[in-house]
Amino acid sequence: MVELDEIDHKLIELLKKDGRVAIAELARHVGLSRVGASDRLNRLKEKGVIRGFIALIDNLSVGWVCSAFFDIEVTPKHIDYVAQKLSEHPEIIVVYLMTGGTKLHAHALLKDNTHLAEFLRKDIYTIKGVKNVETSIMLKRYKSELNLL
């Protein structure tokens, strides 16, 4: 675990709001020089606190309107295999091992319900070790955060 001080927390909060914020602006907000802010940022990257910077794409605006969640019951000896196979699909954006039996939870973004049905039939049901799949479709998003701090 990495110890973070108040300045580290402020830098992280600023970057969560805008990952493209200029070093000079970061420095101004946390009371450091540009070099000092840059050094802090590099240290957070080197220690793995900041893993990278990404663009957040609105899946609805690009035609991927079906957000599906899968609770997948798996034979115990195939957990890692099924998780790996799921992770290989670009439609799958999250795969977690869950408590309560041998279950994986996955979240996928798909074009529509037809795409969902085809994806289930061709890409999930056919994975060795999958015993059962419960599917839920998101109707409305109230909150979605990618960061924990």
KAWO-V978138 format. One record per residue. RES is the residue in three letters. PHI is phi as a letter, one per 20 degrees, with the letter a starting at -180 (NA if undefined). PSI is psi in whole degrees, 0 to 359 (none if undefined). OMEGA is omega in radians with two decimals (* if undefined). Layout:
RES/PHI/PSI/OMEGA + RES/PHI/PSI/OMEGA
This chain:
MET/NA/138/-3.12 + VAL/e/131/3.08 + GLU/f/127/3.12 + LEU/d/136/3.07 + ASP/e/184/-3.07 + GLU/f/320/3.14 + ILE/f/317/3.10 + ASP/g/315/3.14 + HIS/f/319/3.12 + LYS/f/317/3.11 + LEU/g/315/-3.13 + ILE/f/317/3.13 + GLU/f/317/3.12 + LEU/f/318/-3.13 + LEU/f/329/3.08 + LYS/f/326/-3.14 + LYS/f/325/-3.13 + ASP/b/101/-3.11 + GLY/f/351/-3.14 + ARG/d/10/-3.12 + VAL/f/140/-3.11 + ALA/f/148/3.10 + ILE/g/319/-3.13 + ALA/g/319/3.13 + GLU/f/318/3.07 + LEU/g/312/-3.12 + ALA/g/316/-3.13 + ARG/f/318/-3.10 + HIS/f/332/-3.10 + VAL/d/0/3.07 + GLY/m/33/3.09 + LEU/c/167/2.99 + SER/f/167/3.09 + ARG/f/319/3.13 + VAL/f/317/3.13 + GLY/f/317/3.12 + ALA/f/319/3.11 + SER/f/317/3.10 + ASP/f/317/3.11 + ARG/f/314/-3.13 + LEU/f/316/3.11 + ASN/f/321/3.12 + ARG/f/318/3.11 + LEU/f/325/3.08 + LYS/f/313/-3.11 + GLU/f/324/-3.13 + LYS/e/356/3.09 + GLY/n/7/3.10 + VAL/f/315/3.04 + ILE/d/116/-3.08 + ARG/e/344/3.14 + GLY/r/182/-3.14 + PHE/c/135/-3.08 + ILE/c/159/2.99 + ALA/e/133/3.08 + LEU/e/117/-3.08 + ILE/e/135/3.06 + ASP/e/103/-3.06 + ASN/g/329/3.13 + LEU/f/321/-3.08 + SER/f/342/3.12 + VAL/d/14/2.98 + GLY/n/10/3.09 + TRP/d/87/-2.93 + VAL/e/350/-3.11 + CYS/d/114/3.09 + SER/d/109/-3.03 + ALA/d/143/3.11 + PHE/d/133/-3.12 + PHE/d/129/2.92 + ASP/d/113/-2.96 + ILE/d/116/3.07 + GLU/e/132/-3.02 + VAL/c/146/3.02 + THR/f/138/-3.02 + PRO/g/320/-3.08 + LYS/f/350/-3.11 + HIS/d/8/-3.08 + ILE/g/305/-3.08 + ASP/f/321/3.13 + TYR/f/312/-3.13 + VAL/f/317/3.11 + ALA/g/317/3.12 + GLN/f/314/-3.13 + LYS/f/317/3.09 + LEU/f/317/-3.08 + SER/f/340/-3.14 + GLU/f/343/-3.08 + HIS/e/128/3.13 + PRO/f/338/3.11 + GLU/f/332/-3.12 + ILE/e/123/-3.12 + ILE/d/346/3.13 + VAL/b/137/2.97 + VAL/c/124/3.13 + TYR/c/146/2.93 + LEU/e/128/-3.05 + MET/d/161/3.03 + THR/f/169/3.10 + GLY/n/71/-3.09 + GLY/n/198/3.11 + THR/d/87/-3.07 + LYS/c/141/2.98 + LEU/d/144/3.05 + HIS/d/129/3.14 + ALA/c/150/3.09 + HIS/c/131/-3.13 + ALA/c/148/2.99 + LEU/d/126/-3.06 + LEU/c/163/-3.07 + LYS/f/319/-3.08 + ASP/a/184/-3.11 + ASN/f/328/3.08 + THR/f/316/3.09 + HIS/f/319/3.10 + LEU/g/311/-3.12 + ALA/f/317/3.13 + GLU/f/318/3.13 + PHE/f/315/3.10 + LEU/g/310/-3.05 + ARG/f/315/-3.04 + LYS/e/326/-2.93 + ASP/d/342/3.13 + ILE/d/307/-3.10 + TYR/g/336/-3.09 + THR/e/355/-3.13 + ILE/f/128/3.12 + LYS/g/127/3.11 + GLY/o/345/3.11 + VAL/f/122/-3.14 + LYS/e/320/-3.07 + ASN/b/148/3.12 + VAL/c/126/2.99 + GLU/d/128/-3.06 + THR/d/135/3.04 + SER/c/142/3.10 + ILE/d/132/3.13 + MET/f/131/3.10 + LEU/e/323/-3.10 + LYS/b/139/3.11 + ARG/e/124/3.07 + TYR/e/326/3.13 + LYS/b/142/3.08 + SER/b/111/3.14 + GLU/d/138/3.11 + LEU/e/347/-3.03 + ASN/d/145/-3.12 + LEU/e/327/-3.09 + LEU/f/none/*
